[in-house]
Amino acid sequence: MIFFKYKFYKFTKLELENYKINSIKFNDIEKIRIWRNKQIKFLRQKKTLNKIDQKFYFMNDVKKQLNKKKPNFILFAFRKNNILIGYGGFTNINWIKKEAELSFLLNNNLAKKVKRYNKDFKIFILISKKFAKKISLDRLISFTFVSRKNQIRKMENCGFYKKKKVMDKSKKNYCFKHILKIYDDKQSNKI
């Protein structure tokens, strides 16, 4: 089985309760494609992805990042009881500023259940924060469409603070830029 494993870091002990983040398997990419297409309105993705596009992206763009000491982005699977329930990662990584944009997408069926989504998202943030510390990132950034009030509320409950409102050119819609400082102990207590 093909795994998309980053050489600079092995995903170990990045877990909480029965959740964990780890390497994406080749078999995961079709599920991810379906989830992305069904939730396209929440993403900066402009068009639906077909199977060829998805495979090409992982076998070319993602694969190129795997051997880098400082990859431009890091994608990982989000699993509960070893079952893929979502994925996300750090994109637009700026190793000099020690910051990255946090991305997250949950299985469509789970994303529709608000309580479940809230718990899964909170745990994803906690594990991602732990990972960010391990790779020496100081802050995570998120751009979230203003219409996603529940997501914004959950992020702010987990320590993200609203920086500013920005226009997302891909969707011609407004987003809020949020920031989570990784080493801020006051924020850690909120989570």
N, CA, C and O atoms as a DFTB+ gen file, in Angstrom:
764 C
 N C O
     1  1       0.839      -1.188       0.000
     2  2       0.000       0.000       0.000
     3  2       0.880       1.247       0.000
     4  3       1.881       1.313       0.714
     5  1       0.503       2.213      -0.792
     6  2       1.239       3.475      -0.885
     7  2       0.792       4.413       0.233
     8  3      -0.404       4.620       0.439
     9  1       1.752       4.973       0.945
    10  2       1.495       6.002       1.947
    11  2       2.186       7.276       1.496
    12  3       3.227       7.224       0.841
    13  1       1.623       8.396       1.835
    14  2       2.254       9.678       1.558
    15  2       2.914      10.126       2.863
    16  3       2.351      10.910       3.627
    17  1       4.132       9.602       3.099
    18  2       4.865       9.847       4.339
    19  2       5.924      10.912       4.122
    20  3       6.691      10.859       3.160
    21  1       5.956      11.871       5.019
    22  2       6.972      12.919       4.980
    23  2       8.225      12.402       5.663
    24  3       8.158      11.837       6.754
    25  1       9.361      12.594       5.024
    26  2      10.626      12.088       5.573
    27  2      11.126      12.936       6.746
    28  3      11.822      12.426       7.623
    29  1      10.777      14.227       6.767
    30  2      11.323      15.098       7.804
    31  2      10.689      14.844       9.172
    32  3      11.243      15.246      10.195
    33  1       9.528      14.177       9.194
    34  2       8.845      13.944      10.466
    35  2       7.994      12.690      10.365
    36  3       7.256      12.504       9.398
    37  1       8.101      11.842      11.360
    38  2       7.268      10.644      11.422
    39  2       6.086      10.944      12.342
    40  3       6.272      11.411      13.465
    41  1       4.892      10.681      11.870
    42  2       3.691      10.934      12.673
    43  2       3.601       9.893      13.783
    44  3       3.057       8.807      13.583
    45  1       4.128      10.226      14.933
    46  2       4.023       9.330      16.075
    47  2       3.478      10.100      17.263
    48  3       3.814      11.264      17.481
    49  1       2.661       9.448      18.001
    50  2       2.064      10.015      19.215
    51  2       1.319      11.313      18.960
    52  3       1.244      12.172      19.838
    53  1       0.775      11.459      17.779
    54  2      -0.068      12.618      17.486
    55  2      -1.509      12.141      17.575
    56  3      -2.215      11.996      16.577
    57  1      -1.912      11.904      18.825
    58  2      -3.236      11.350      19.056
    59  2      -3.826      11.895      20.346
    60  3      -3.118      12.401      21.216
    61  1      -5.129      11.778      20.438
    62  2      -5.870      12.212      21.618
    63  2      -7.127      11.373      21.674
    64  3      -7.858      11.252      20.690
    65  1      -7.369      10.795      22.841
    66  2      -8.485       9.853      22.993
    67  2      -8.330       8.781      21.915
    68  3      -7.269       8.162      21.829
    69  1      -9.323       8.547      21.112
    70  2      -9.202       7.532      20.054
    71  2      -9.066       8.180      18.672
    72  3      -9.403       7.567      17.658
    73  1      -8.575       9.414      18.638
    74  2      -8.325      10.151      17.403
    75  2      -6.823      10.251      17.168
    76  3      -6.036      10.237      18.114
    77  1      -6.430      10.354      15.895
    78  2      -5.025      10.606      15.589
    79  2      -4.894      11.192      14.187
    80  3      -5.786      11.066      13.349
    81  1      -3.753      11.836      13.964
    82  2      -3.403      12.241      12.607
    83  2      -2.211      11.383      12.195
    84  3      -1.331      11.078      13.001
    85  1      -2.208      11.003      10.917
    86  2      -1.098      10.223      10.393
    87  2      -1.058      10.367       8.875
    88  3      -1.786      11.172       8.295
    89  1      -0.208       9.586       8.254
    90  2      -0.004       9.693       6.807
    91  2      -1.262       9.302       6.032
    92  3      -2.004       8.401       6.423
    93  1      -1.472       9.998       4.942
    94  2      -2.565       9.669       4.026
    95  2      -2.153       8.439       3.222
    96  3      -1.024       8.346       2.741
    97  1      -3.079       7.505       3.085
    98  2      -2.853       6.312       2.270
    99  2      -3.399       6.577       0.878
   100  3      -4.305       7.390       0.698
   101  1      -2.843       5.889      -0.097
   102  2      -3.334       6.033      -1.470
   103  2      -4.838       5.754      -1.532
   104  3      -5.566       6.418      -2.271
   105  1      -5.297       4.778      -0.759
   106  2      -6.728       4.423      -0.751
   107  2      -7.603       5.521      -0.157
   108  3      -8.816       5.512      -0.363
   109  1      -7.016       6.468       0.575
   110  2      -7.774       7.565       1.183
   111  2      -8.129       8.662       0.176
   112  3      -9.097       9.395       0.377
   113  1      -7.362       8.778      -0.890
   114  2      -7.487       9.973      -1.733
   115  2      -8.824      10.063      -2.471
   116  3      -9.276      11.166      -2.777
   117  1      -9.455       8.949      -2.760
   118  2     -10.767       9.002      -3.417
   119  2     -11.829       9.519      -2.452
   120  3     -12.688      10.307      -2.848
   121  1     -11.786       9.092      -1.202
   122  2     -12.731       9.596      -0.198
   123  2     -12.544      11.105      -0.038
   124  3     -13.514      11.861       0.014
   125  1     -11.299      11.520       0.037
   126  2     -10.995      12.946       0.185
   127  2     -11.540      13.732      -1.004
   128  3     -12.106      14.810      -0.826
   129  1     -11.376      13.208      -2.201
   130  2     -11.893      13.874      -3.410
   131  2     -13.412      14.046      -3.320
   132  3     -13.931      15.124      -3.611
   133  1     -14.109      13.017      -2.930
   134  2     -15.574      13.071      -2.818
   135  2     -15.981      14.110      -1.776
   136  3     -16.879      14.916      -2.019
   137  1     -15.321      14.095      -0.613
   138  2     -15.638      15.072       0.430
   139  2     -15.392      16.493      -0.062
   140  3     -16.205      17.385       0.182
   141  1     -14.278      16.706      -0.752
   142  2     -13.962      18.049      -1.258
   143  2     -15.038      18.514      -2.232
   144  3     -15.492      19.656      -2.155
   145  1     -15.442      17.651      -3.134
   146  2     -16.457      18.037      -4.121
   147  2     -17.802      18.329      -3.460
   148  3     -18.502      19.255      -3.869
   149  1     -18.167      17.557      -2.454
   150  2     -19.460      17.765      -1.796
   151  2     -19.459      19.009      -0.911
   152  3     -20.515      19.576      -0.629
   153  1     -18.284      19.427      -0.478
   154  2     -18.197      20.599       0.402
   155  2     -17.473      21.766      -0.277
   156  3     -16.887      22.620       0.388
   157  1     -17.521      21.786      -1.583
   158  2     -16.785      22.784      -2.371
   159  2     -17.136      24.222      -1.973
   160  3     -16.289      25.111      -2.064
   161  1     -18.363      24.453      -1.539
   162  2     -18.761      25.826      -1.184
   163  2     -17.986      26.378       0.013
   164  3     -17.924      27.592       0.208
   165  1     -17.389      25.481       0.822
   166  2     -16.610      25.923       1.981
   167  2     -15.126      26.043       1.673
   168  3     -14.351      26.498       2.515
   169  1     -14.725      25.639       0.471
   170  2     -13.313      25.583       0.105
   171  2     -12.970      26.622      -0.945
   172  3     -13.857      27.169      -1.600
   173  1     -11.700      26.891      -1.104
   174  2     -11.264      27.796      -2.162
   175  2     -11.116      27.069      -3.490
   176  3     -10.679      27.652      -4.483
   177  1     -11.473      25.826      -3.503
   178  2     -11.470      25.012      -4.716
   179  2     -12.503      25.593      -5.690
   180  3     -13.652      25.822      -5.313
   181  1     -12.100      25.828      -6.924
   182  2     -12.979      26.483      -7.898
   183  2     -13.861      25.515      -8.669
   184  3     -14.972      25.878      -9.056
   185  1     -13.397      24.295      -8.901
   186  2     -14.175      23.346      -9.701
   187  2     -14.125      21.964      -9.060
   188  3     -13.241      21.672      -8.254
   189  1     -15.082      21.122      -9.425
   190  2     -15.075      19.768      -8.887
   191  2     -13.874      19.005      -9.429
   192  3     -13.427      19.224     -10.554
   193  1     -13.375      18.119      -8.607
   194  2     -12.211      17.317      -8.967
   195  2     -12.660      15.974      -9.525
   196  3     -13.568      15.345      -8.982
   197  1     -12.027      15.536     -10.604
   198  2     -12.295      14.181     -11.074
   199  2     -11.193      13.262     -10.538
   200  3     -10.217      13.732      -9.953
   201  1     -11.353      11.970     -10.737
   202  2     -10.396      10.999     -10.190
   203  2      -8.987      11.209     -10.737
   204  3      -8.004      11.044     -10.014
   205  1      -8.895      11.565     -11.987
   206  2      -7.576      11.776     -12.612
   207  2      -6.886      12.984     -11.989
   208  3      -5.700      12.924     -11.665
   209  1      -7.631      14.091     -11.818
   210  2      -7.067      15.295     -11.176
   211  2      -6.543      14.968      -9.777
   212  3      -5.445      15.376      -9.400
   213  1      -7.342      14.232      -9.024
   214  2      -6.982      13.921      -7.640
   215  2      -5.719      13.049      -7.592
   216  3      -4.796      13.327      -6.827
   217  1      -5.688      12.020      -8.394
   218  2      -4.529      11.125      -8.417
   219  2      -3.281      11.894      -8.866
   220  3      -2.206      11.732      -8.287
   221  1      -3.427      12.723      -9.890
   222  2      -2.308      13.517     -10.384
   223  2      -1.771      14.436      -9.280
   224  3      -0.560      14.521      -9.075
   225  1      -2.664      15.114      -8.578
   226  2      -2.260      16.018      -7.500
   227  2      -1.435      15.277      -6.444
   228  3      -0.363      15.742      -6.058
   229  1      -1.925      14.138      -5.983
   230  2      -1.202      13.407      -4.949
   231  2       0.097      12.791      -5.466
   232  3       1.118      12.835      -4.779
   233  1       0.068      12.225      -6.656
   234  2       1.254      11.548      -7.181
   235  2       2.317      12.534      -7.666
   236  3       3.474      12.152      -7.837
   237  1       1.949      13.776      -7.887
   238  2       2.913      14.780      -8.329
   239  2       3.154      15.840      -7.262
   240  3       4.243      15.903      -6.691
   241  1       2.164      16.663      -6.990
   242  2       2.361      17.787      -6.073
   243  2       2.669      17.336      -4.642
   244  3       3.632      17.801      -4.032
   245  1       1.850      16.434      -4.118
   246  2       2.070      15.986      -2.742
   247  2       3.371      15.190      -2.652
   248  3       4.171      15.402      -1.741
   249  1       3.575      14.293      -3.580
   250  2       4.775      13.439      -3.556
   251  2       6.062      14.260      -3.569
   252  3       7.044      13.867      -2.939
   253  1       6.075      15.399      -4.278
   254  2       7.265      16.265      -4.328
   255  2       7.620      16.847      -2.963
   256  3       8.781      17.169      -2.707
   257  1       6.632      16.980      -2.092
   258  2       6.871      17.566      -0.770
   259  2       7.441      16.562       0.229
   260  3       8.036      16.957       1.232
   261  1       7.266      15.281      -0.033
   262  2       7.575      14.241       0.946
   263  2       9.048      14.161       1.332
   264  3       9.357      13.806       2.470
   265  1       9.960      14.479       0.428
   266  2      11.392      14.371       0.711
   267  2      12.021      15.683       1.166
   268  3      13.198      15.709       1.525
   269  1      11.266      16.752       1.155
   270  2      11.820      18.058       1.544
   271  2      12.019      18.146       3.052
   272  3      11.229      17.616       3.833
   273  1      13.094      18.830       3.439
   274  2      13.314      19.084       4.868
   275  2      12.328      20.109       5.399
   276  3      11.944      20.079       6.568
   277  1      11.928      21.010       4.525
   278  2      10.943      22.023       4.887
   279  2       9.894      22.084       3.773
   280  3       9.982      22.918       2.872
   281  1       8.908      21.197       3.845
   282  2       7.894      21.162       2.781
   283  2       7.053      22.431       2.737
   284  3       6.918      23.129       3.742
   285  1       6.488      22.727       1.570
   286  2       5.606      23.883       1.398
   287  2       4.245      23.636       2.040
   288  3       3.563      24.573       2.457
   289  1       3.859      22.367       2.113
   290  2       2.624      21.990       2.783
   291  2       2.756      20.567       3.306
   292  3       3.537      19.765       2.796
   293  1       1.974      20.280       4.331
   294  2       1.959      18.958       4.955
   295  2       0.501      18.543       5.089
   296  3      -0.267      19.182       5.808
   297  1       0.125      17.492       4.408
   298  2      -1.240      16.977       4.494
   299  2      -1.238      15.706       5.333
   300  3      -0.305      14.907       5.264
   301  1      -2.288      15.529       6.123
   302  2      -2.367      14.324       6.931
   303  2      -3.805      13.849       7.066
   304  3      -4.755      14.622       6.939
   305  1      -3.935      12.548       7.328
   306  2      -5.233      11.918       7.543
   307  2      -5.652      12.156       8.986
   308  3      -4.811      12.242       9.881
   309  1      -6.957      12.262       9.204
   310  2      -7.532      12.398      10.544
   311  2      -8.383      11.153      10.757
   312  3      -9.362      10.929      10.046
   313  1      -8.003      10.350      11.735
   314  2      -8.667       9.063      11.948
   315  2      -9.227       8.945      13.356
   316  3      -8.657       9.459      14.319
   317  1     -10.348       8.261      13.452
   318  2     -10.926       7.894      14.737
   319  2     -11.047       6.379      14.731
   320  3     -11.620       5.798      13.810
   321  1     -10.505       5.741      15.763
   322  2     -10.477       4.277      15.825
   323  2      -9.895       3.689      14.540
   324  3     -10.372       2.674      14.032
   325  1      -8.860       4.344      14.031
   326  2      -8.143       3.939      12.809
   327  2      -8.981       4.005      11.533
   328  3      -8.586       3.441      10.513
   329  1     -10.109       4.672      11.570
   330  2     -10.954       4.852      10.378
   331  2     -10.833       6.301       9.925
   332  3     -10.960       7.221      10.734
   333  1     -10.589       6.504       8.649
   334  2     -10.476       7.851       8.100
   335  2     -11.807       8.586       8.249
   336  3     -12.832       8.142       7.733
   337  1     -11.781       9.718       8.962
   338  2     -12.999      10.525       9.107
   339  2     -12.810      11.928       8.533
   340  3     -13.775      12.680       8.396
   341  1     -11.583      12.275       8.201
   342  2     -11.317      13.594       7.653
   343  2      -9.858      13.713       7.270
   344  3      -9.094      12.750       7.334
   345  1      -9.497      14.898       6.877
   346  2      -8.086      15.169       6.590
   347  2      -7.861      16.658       6.697
   348  3      -8.804      17.446       6.767
   349  1      -6.608      17.025       6.709
   350  2      -6.263      18.435       6.788
   351  2      -4.769      18.581       6.679
   352  3      -4.068      17.722       6.144
   353  1      -4.306      19.689       7.199
   354  2      -2.875      19.890       7.160
   355  2      -2.475      21.331       7.322
   356  3      -3.280      22.205       7.644
   357  1      -1.193      21.544       7.086
   358  2      -0.604      22.869       7.139
   359  2      -0.239      23.249       5.704
   360  3       0.569      22.576       5.065
   361  1      -0.825      24.307       5.213
   362  2      -0.541      24.773       3.862
   363  2       0.104      26.149       3.937
   364  3       0.110      26.797       4.983
   365  1       0.644      26.576       2.807
   366  2       1.298      27.889       2.750
   367  2       2.244      28.086       3.933
   368  3       2.228      29.128       4.588
   369  1       3.058      27.085       4.194
   370  2       3.977      27.141       5.337
   371  2       5.069      28.180       5.063
   372  3       5.700      28.189       4.006
   373  1       5.263      29.037       6.037
   374  2       6.353      30.003       5.993
   375  2       7.297      29.628       7.135
   376  3       7.061      29.979       8.291
   377  1       8.369      28.911       6.794
   378  2       9.293      28.408       7.803
   379  2      10.073      29.540       8.468
   380  3      10.504      29.397       9.612
   381  1      10.260      30.649       7.781
   382  2      10.982      31.792       8.369
   383  2      10.121      32.450       9.441
   384  3      10.598      32.729      10.541
   385  1       8.854      32.697       9.120
   386  2       7.939      33.298      10.100
   387  2       7.384      32.269      11.083
   388  3       6.741      32.630      12.069
   389  1       7.633      30.988      10.813
   390  2       7.154      29.887      11.652
   391  2       5.634      29.865      11.750
   392  3       5.061      29.762      12.834
   393  1       4.995      29.967      10.575
   394  2       3.537      29.941      10.552
   395  2       3.036      29.126       9.361
   396  3       3.737      28.942       8.366
   397  1       1.807      28.646       9.497
   398  2       1.186      27.874       8.428
   399  2      -0.322      28.064       8.497
   400  3      -0.888      28.364       9.549
   401  1      -0.948      27.881       7.353
   402  2      -2.398      27.925       7.295
   403  2      -2.928      26.538       7.625
   404  3      -2.472      25.544       7.059
   405  1      -3.881      26.468       8.529
   406  2      -4.480      25.201       8.932
   407  2      -5.677      24.908       8.045
   408  3      -6.543      25.762       7.855
   409  1      -5.723      23.686       7.498
   410  2      -6.889      23.277       6.721
   411  2      -7.505      22.053       7.380
   412  3      -6.815      21.266       8.027
   413  1      -8.810      21.906       7.207
   414  2      -9.538      20.792       7.828
   415  2     -10.783      20.492       7.017
   416  3     -11.500      21.401       6.599
   417  1     -11.035      19.212       6.799
   418  2     -12.254      18.773       6.133
   419  2     -12.681      17.452       6.752
   420  3     -11.881      16.524       6.872
   421  1     -13.931      17.376       7.140
   422  2     -14.477      16.187       7.782
   423  2     -15.393      15.458       6.811
   424  3     -16.012      16.077       5.945
   425  1     -15.477      14.158       6.957
   426  2     -16.412      13.329       6.200
   427  2     -17.764      14.034       6.125
   428  3     -18.252      14.544       7.133
   429  1     -18.373      14.067       4.940
   430  2     -19.634      14.801       4.724
   431  2     -20.708      14.449       5.731
   432  3     -21.343      15.337       6.300
   433  1     -20.917      13.165       5.956
   434  2     -21.980      12.737       6.860
   435  2     -21.737      13.209       8.281
   436  3     -22.679      13.594       8.974
   437  1     -20.496      13.185       8.722
   438  2     -20.166      13.648      10.071
   439  2     -20.242      15.169      10.159
   440  3     -20.628      15.716      11.192
   441  1     -19.880      15.839       9.096
   442  2     -19.880      17.308       9.090
   443  2     -21.293      17.875       9.253
   444  3     -21.453      19.005       9.715
   445  1     -22.295      17.120       8.887
   446  2     -23.693      17.568       8.996
   447  2     -24.202      17.530      10.434
   448  3     -25.183      18.196      10.763
   449  1     -23.544      16.759      11.286
   450  2     -23.960      16.605      12.689
   451  2     -23.181      17.608      13.526
   452  3     -21.994      17.412      13.784
   453  1     -23.838      18.680      13.952
   454  2     -23.144      19.804      14.583
   455  2     -22.345      19.388      15.813
   456  3     -21.178      19.763      15.928
   457  1     -22.927      18.633      16.728
   458  2     -22.190      18.241      17.941
   459  2     -20.975      17.387      17.593
   460  3     -19.891      17.573      18.146
   461  1     -21.169      16.469      16.689
   462  2     -20.051      15.600      16.279
   463  2     -18.971      16.428      15.597
   464  3     -17.784      16.269      15.881
   465  1     -19.389      17.315      14.693
   466  2     -18.430      18.171      13.995
   467  2     -17.628      18.994      14.999
   468  3     -16.405      19.092      14.898
   469  1     -18.326      19.582      15.966
   470  2     -17.654      20.426      16.955
   471  2     -16.598      19.648      17.733
   472  3     -15.490      20.140      17.947
   473  1     -16.943      18.432      18.156
   474  2     -15.975      17.623      18.911
   475  2     -14.795      17.233      18.023
   476  3     -13.639      17.387      18.418
   477  1     -15.087      16.728      16.822
   478  2     -14.017      16.302      15.928
   479  2     -13.099      17.468      15.575
   480  3     -11.877      17.318      15.563
   481  1     -13.679      18.619      15.291
   482  2     -12.885      19.789      14.915
   483  2     -12.010      20.248      16.079
   484  3     -10.843      20.590      15.885
   485  1     -12.569      20.254      17.277
   486  2     -11.793      20.659      18.456
   487  2     -10.602      19.725      18.658
   488  3      -9.487      20.183      18.909
   489  1     -10.831      18.436      18.551
   490  2      -9.736      17.474      18.728
   491  2      -8.713      17.626      17.609
   492  3      -7.509      17.535      17.851
   493  1      -9.183      17.855      16.384
   494  2      -8.265      18.082      15.271
   495  2      -7.362      19.288      15.560
   496  3      -6.158      19.234      15.312
   497  1      -7.938      20.362      16.078
   498  2      -7.141      21.552      16.418
   499  2      -6.116      21.222      17.501
   500  3      -4.958      21.625      17.397
   501  1      -6.526      20.499      18.530
   502  2      -5.597      20.148      19.609
   503  2      -4.423      19.307      19.105
   504  3      -3.272      19.568      19.455
   505  1      -4.717      18.308      18.291
   506  2      -3.646      17.458      17.761
   507  2      -2.761      18.261      16.798
   508  3      -1.539      18.115      16.805
   509  1      -3.384      19.106      15.972
   510  2      -2.618      19.929      15.028
   511  2      -1.706      20.893      15.774
   512  3      -0.582      21.152      15.345
   513  1      -2.190      21.419      16.882
   514  2      -1.373      22.328      17.683
   515  2      -0.157      21.579      18.247
   516  3       0.955      22.106      18.253
   517  1      -0.377      20.366      18.714
   518  2       0.720      19.537      19.226
   519  2       1.753      19.283      18.123
   520  3       2.958      19.369      18.359
   521  1       1.271      18.971      16.927
   522  2       2.165      18.735      15.793
   523  2       2.929      20.008      15.432
   524  3       4.132      19.963      15.173
   525  1       2.226      21.143      15.414
   526  2       2.879      22.417      15.096
   527  2       4.031      22.691      16.061
   528  3       5.094      23.149      15.643
   529  1       3.826      22.413      17.347
   530  2       4.904      22.597      18.332
   531  2       6.092      21.707      18.000
   532  3       7.240      22.144      18.067
   533  1       5.813      20.453      17.642
   534  2       6.886      19.493      17.361
   535  2       7.739      19.910      16.165
   536  3       8.927      19.594      16.107
   537  1       7.135      20.619      15.213
   538  2       7.916      21.045      14.041
   539  2       8.280      22.529      14.107
   540  3       8.660      23.129      13.101
   541  1       8.160      23.111      15.295
   542  2       8.617      24.479      15.594
   543  2       7.851      25.575      14.871
   544  3       8.439      26.592      14.501
   545  1       6.559      25.392      14.663
   546  2       5.728      26.490      14.159
   547  2       5.215      27.276      15.355
   548  3       4.887      26.696      16.390
   549  1       5.145      28.594      15.214
   550  2       4.689      29.458      16.304
   551  2       3.209      29.818      16.219
   552  3       2.580      30.153      17.223
   553  1       2.661      29.743      14.995
   554  2       1.245      30.088      14.891
   555  2       0.607      29.435      13.673
   556  3       1.252      29.140      12.667
   557  1      -0.696      29.227      13.820
   558  2      -1.507      28.689      12.740
   559  2      -2.500      29.756      12.327
   560  3      -3.012      30.506      13.158
   561  1      -2.761      29.813      11.044
   562  2      -3.668      30.802      10.478
   563  2      -4.816      30.056       9.812
   564  3      -4.626      28.970       9.266
   565  1      -5.989      30.634       9.859
   566  2      -7.130      30.035       9.165
   567  2      -7.920      31.128       8.466
   568  3      -8.122      32.213       9.012
   569  1      -8.360      30.833       7.266
   570  2      -9.257      31.719       6.530
   571  2     -10.586      30.993       6.420
   572  3     -10.668      29.925       5.813
   573  1     -11.631      31.571       7.009
   574  2     -12.933      30.905       7.068
   575  2     -13.999      31.859       6.551
   576  3     -14.087      33.009       6.982
   577  1     -14.807      31.359       5.619
   578  2     -15.883      32.192       5.072
   579  2     -16.777      32.687       6.193
   580  3     -17.102      31.937       7.114
   581  1     -17.178      33.961       6.115
   582  2     -17.946      34.591       7.184
   583  2     -19.279      33.887       7.449
   584  3     -19.813      33.981       8.554
   585  1     -19.817      33.194       6.468
   586  2     -21.094      32.493       6.639
   587  2     -20.976      31.265       7.537
   588  3     -21.993      30.733       7.984
   589  1     -19.768      30.811       7.806
   590  2     -19.569      29.599       8.619
   591  2     -19.472      29.956      10.105
   592  3     -18.426      29.799      10.736
   593  1     -20.566      30.428      10.627
   594  2     -20.604      30.943      12.000
   595  2     -20.238      29.887      13.048
   596  3     -19.507      30.187      13.992
   597  1     -20.729      28.674      12.895
   598  2     -20.403      27.613      13.857
   599  2     -18.904      27.321      13.848
   600  3     -18.293      27.181      14.908
   601  1     -18.323      27.230      12.684
   602  2     -16.884      26.961      12.559
   603  2     -16.082      28.090      13.214
   604  3     -15.122      27.838      13.942
   605  1     -16.480      29.314      12.951
   606  2     -15.778      30.469      13.526
   607  2     -15.884      30.452      15.049
   608  3     -14.896      30.683      15.745
   609  1     -17.073      30.180      15.561
   610  2     -17.276      30.124      17.013
   611  2     -16.393      29.034      17.630
   612  3     -15.768      29.256      18.668
   613  1     -16.343      27.868      17.000
   614  2     -15.529      26.760      17.516
   615  2     -14.043      27.132      17.492
   616  3     -13.321      26.843      18.446
   617  1     -13.586      27.763      16.423
   618  2     -12.179      28.180      16.341
   619  2     -11.853      29.169      17.457
   620  3     -10.823      29.051      18.121
   621  1     -12.722      30.126      17.653
   622  2     -12.472      31.131      18.684
   623  2     -12.520      30.511      20.074
   624  3     -11.787      30.943      20.964
   625  1     -13.369      29.509      20.277
   626  2     -13.390      28.788      21.555
   627  2     -12.105      28.006      21.784
   628  3     -11.742      27.716      22.924
   629  1     -11.427      27.669      20.707
   630  2     -10.170      26.904      20.794
   631  2      -8.938      27.801      20.788
   632  3      -7.818      27.303      20.678
   633  1      -9.123      29.107      20.903
   634  2      -7.979      29.995      21.046
   635  2      -7.617      30.823      19.830
   636  3      -6.745      31.687      19.924
   637  1      -8.255      30.591      18.686
   638  2      -8.004      31.445      17.524
   639  2      -8.603      32.821      17.799
   640  3      -9.672      32.926      18.400
   641  1      -7.932      33.849      17.370
   642  2      -8.520      35.180      17.478
   643  2      -8.650      35.783      16.084
   644  3      -7.831      35.543      15.197
   645  1      -9.700      36.567      15.925
   646  2     -10.002      37.177      14.636
   647  2      -9.032      38.311      14.372
   648  3      -8.902      39.233      15.177
   649  1      -8.354      38.236      13.241
   650  2      -7.377      39.261      12.867
   651  2      -8.030      40.319      11.981
   652  3      -7.952      41.514      12.270
   653  1      -8.680      39.870      10.890
   654  2      -9.307      40.822       9.996
   655  2     -10.227      40.109       9.017
   656  3     -10.206      38.885       8.893
   657  1     -11.026      40.897       8.333
   658  2     -11.917      40.394       7.289
   659  2     -11.225      40.629       5.948
   660  3     -10.742      41.727       5.675
   661  1     -11.180      39.587       5.113
   662  2     -10.494      39.691       3.821
   663  2     -11.391      39.135       2.715
   664  3     -12.279      38.321       2.966
   665  1     -11.142      39.587       1.500
   666  2     -11.879      39.079       0.335
   667  2     -11.147      37.860      -0.212
   668  3      -9.944      37.912      -0.468
   669  1     -11.874      36.773      -0.389
   670  2     -11.312      35.585      -1.028
   671  2     -11.613      35.699      -2.514
   672  3     -12.772      35.653      -2.926
   673  1     -10.564      35.848      -3.313
   674  2     -10.742      36.079      -4.751
   675  2     -11.294      34.860      -5.475
   676  3     -11.975      35.010      -6.490
   677  1     -11.019      33.657      -4.980
   678  2     -11.477      32.455      -5.674
   679  2     -12.994      32.322      -5.650
   680  3     -13.581      31.817      -6.608
   681  1     -13.633      32.762      -4.583
   682  2     -15.086      32.635      -4.453
   683  2     -15.786      33.998      -4.469
   684  3     -17.014      34.073      -4.421
   685  1     -14.996      35.070      -4.535
   686  2     -15.557      36.415      -4.447
   687  2     -16.483      36.520      -3.233
   688  3     -17.635      36.941      -3.328
   689  1     -15.930      36.122      -2.103
   690  2     -16.665      36.106      -0.856
   691  2     -15.706      36.517       0.260
   692  3     -14.488      36.411       0.114
   693  1     -16.262      36.984       1.367
   694  2     -15.419      37.416       2.473
   695  2     -15.086      36.264       3.413
   696  3     -15.891      35.363       3.648
   697  1     -13.867      36.332       3.939
   698  2     -13.372      35.383       4.934
   699  2     -12.907      36.171       6.142
   700  3     -12.589      37.357       6.050
   701  1     -12.874      35.494       7.268
   702  2     -12.187      36.044       8.421
   703  2     -10.843      35.343       8.525
   704  3     -10.752      34.120       8.421
   705  1      -9.815      36.130       8.729
   706  2      -8.489      35.572       8.982
   707  2      -8.361      35.437      10.493
   708  3      -8.490      36.414      11.231
   709  1      -8.106      34.213      10.940
   710  2      -7.921      33.929      12.360
   711  2      -6.496      33.451      12.600
   712  3      -5.860      32.888      11.708
   713  1      -6.007      33.676      13.796
   714  2      -4.655      33.263      14.167
   715  2      -4.708      32.534      15.504
   716  3      -5.424      32.937      16.421
   717  1      -3.937      31.457      15.596
   718  2      -3.759      30.724      16.844
   719  2      -2.272      30.728      17.160
   720  3      -1.462      30.197      16.400
   721  1      -1.921      31.335      18.292
   722  2      -0.519      31.326      18.719
   723  2      -0.258      30.001      19.433
   724  3      -0.951      29.654      20.390
   725  1       0.723      29.285      18.969
   726  2       0.993      27.937      19.463
   727  2       1.529      27.943      20.884
   728  3       1.160      27.083      21.683
   729  1       2.386      28.890      21.212
   730  2       3.045      28.866      22.516
   731  2       2.410      29.791      23.538
   732  3       3.019      30.070      24.571
   733  1       1.224      30.265      23.284
   734  2       0.529      31.168      24.206
   735  2      -0.204      30.336      25.253
   736  3      -1.258      29.768      24.966
   737  1       0.344      30.260      26.464
   738  2      -0.249      29.418      27.512
   739  2      -1.645      29.848      27.902
   740  3      -2.458      29.005      28.284
   741  1      -1.951      31.134      27.819
   742  2      -3.306      31.602      28.141
   743  2      -4.313      30.995      27.177
   744  3      -5.402      30.585      27.580
   745  1      -3.944      30.940      25.905
   746  2      -4.835      30.352      24.903
   747  2      -4.961      28.845      25.098
   748  3      -6.019      28.276      24.828
   749  1      -3.901      28.194      25.563
   750  2      -3.925      26.745      25.767
   751  2      -4.988      26.361      26.791
   752  3      -5.617      25.310      26.680
   753  1      -5.180      27.212      27.778
   754  2      -6.163      26.917      28.816
   755  2      -7.593      26.938      28.276
   756  3      -8.463      26.252      28.813
   757  1      -7.841      27.706      27.236
   758  2      -9.179      27.774      26.649
   759  2      -9.563      26.476      25.950
   760  3     -10.738      26.115      25.892
   761  1      -8.576      25.789      25.427
   762  2      -8.840      24.580      24.649
   763  2      -9.205      23.473      25.590
   764  3      -9.471      22.353      25.153
